[in-house]
Amino acid sequence: MSATTTGIAVGAVLGVVAVAFGFWAFVLVAVFIAVGALVGRIASGRLDVSSLVDVIRGRRSSS
């Protein structure tokens, strides 16, 4: 699946949720999508958790 296809699918899901259930359901689904993407990146090894924690704590910059 390309990034464009994935973006279209995520946008369609968020759009349907927003229309059917309202703003707060839209926000909740968006948060779940972001958490799922984060877990997927960690599971596939594309995200280094220790460096992410360092960036959040302000110990190291991302540049």
N, C-alpha and C positions, 0 to 999 in steps of 0.2 A: 504494500500500500504506500503510495507516495504521500508526501507531506500535504499536498494540495487536497488529495482525497480525504485524508484524515481530518484536515481543517474543515472541509465541507461537512463531513459527518458530525463532527463536534458542534459546529454551528447549527446544523439542522436539529440536533437533539436539544440544544439550549433554546433554540427558537420555539420548538414545540412545547417544551416545558414552560417557557415564559408565557406563551399564549394560553395554555391549558390550566396552569396552576398558579400563576402570578409571580411577582418579583422575588419573594423570599424562597420559593421553590427553585427559581432560576439561580439564585445565589448559592443555594445548597448544592445543586447539581454541579455548578461550576467549581465549587470547592472540592467535591468528590472527584471530578475529572482531573483537577490539578494534583490531588493526592495520589490518584491512580497512576498518573504520568510519572510522578516522582518515584513511587514504588517500582514501577516498571523500569525506569532508568537505573535504579539501584540494583534490581535483580539482574539486569542484563550486563551490569558492570560498566555502564557508560557514565556513572556519576560516582565520584569519590566522596564518601560521606564525611570523612575526617576533614578534608579541605572545605567542604560546605559548612561544617560546624565552625571552623576557624573564621570563615568569611562572615558568618552571622554574628560571631562574637567580636569581630573587628580586629582580630589578630593579624590577618593577612588580607591584602586587597586582591581583587580579582584580576588586576592588570599586571 
